[in-house]
Amino acid sequence: MRKGLLILIVAAFPLFVQACQKNGSGDTTTRNNDAGQKVKYFKNPVIAGDHADPFVAQKDGNYYFLSTKGNNISIIKTRSMSQLAAAPETVVWSPPQNTDHSADIWAPELHFISGKWYIYFAAAQSGVNDSNRMFVIENENADPTKGTWIFKGRLFDPADDQWAIDGSILTIGNKNYLVWSGWENATEKYKQYIYIAAMSTPWTLSGPRVKISSPTNEWEKWEPSSIGAGVNEGPIVLQRDANSPLFVIFSASRYSSDNYCLAQIQLKAGGNPLVAQDWINKKQVFVRNDNANVYGPGHNGFFTSSRKDDKGVLQTENWFIYHARNTPAMPNQPRTSRMQKLNWNADGSPNFGIAVSTGTNIPIPIGD
């Protein structure tokens, strides 16, 4: 807080991205592997500094990295994600003053829909507590770091307009849905649920919100204090291919807790995403690793790296990007962006593995 389809389907276009970095410096290390082959490695974080809520999109061979800035939206564009830290960062939009979207610019996501770029983000009114809502801006330029970003408005259910953050796009066929994290009502503050609603345009909801996940398990209720009763946030869609199961991966517990983690819900085969009962198989998928000094891992995105081998056959790898902290019981410590390879179980579900330390050599993504 404060995060598709990996068919990679996020924002109606394939999410094929690579990301790697040696200590955020843009350097890689070349060493021999066990077979005597020279392999390039990187070390997390993929970019130095506080880059919470990382998100990466790809189009036309370019990669676009976004994260929470608080007072604006910026994009890092690169052709090689292993050199992310060396690429220029462009501020593409800053909010006007004295509006309902002038402060707390959180978790921007970039999506390409129907020939245009859209950025979905959470924002609030300056000085007004608990006024956070979801907003969207549009750019028709082929390069989202150029052209003009036009404010399209606020995304909300007119019949049930509540606190909302972390909007993302789910696309099934020719239908788009907004998934996000929000409150059920203003009385039960700080308890966050995952909602979904159909969209008629990239900036308009066409139906009521439907609650598809609630914080009911103990691993969804870790709090640094008694400010709430559980958190589900940062939803993003994940699907290996069009014939595989579809998942929403989300972050559970309060973001400042060491036990912040990733979890999943799955849309059952043939299910309707607007029917709450059709979301099944809820469980944790990626958690803290004290042995590696990884605390509060969560709010992630997905990407795919690829290249053709000597015979012209396309090879691909799936990866996920997330933020975490290096020190326990330090909720205000910067959250740095890291990445790891994503594998798949035989049933088509994701296998995130174990969080690795920032000192671990990881082979760079294929094709990087």
Protein Blocks (a to p, Z undefined) as FASTA:
>chain_A
ZZacfebpahhiacddddddeehnopacddddfkopacddddddfbecjdehiacddeeh
iacddddehjaccddddfbfklmmmpccddfbdcdehiaklghiehiacddeehiacddd
ddddehiahiaccdddddfbfblkgcjdddfbjcddfklcccdehiacddehjaccdddd
ddfbfklghiacddddddfbfkbcfbdcddfbdcfbfklmccfbfkbgcdcehiacddfb
lmbccdddddedjfkbmkbccddddddehiafklmklpghiacfbdcdfknopghiahid
ddddddddfkopacddddddddddfbehilkbccddddddddddfkopacebjaddfkbc
cdddehZZ
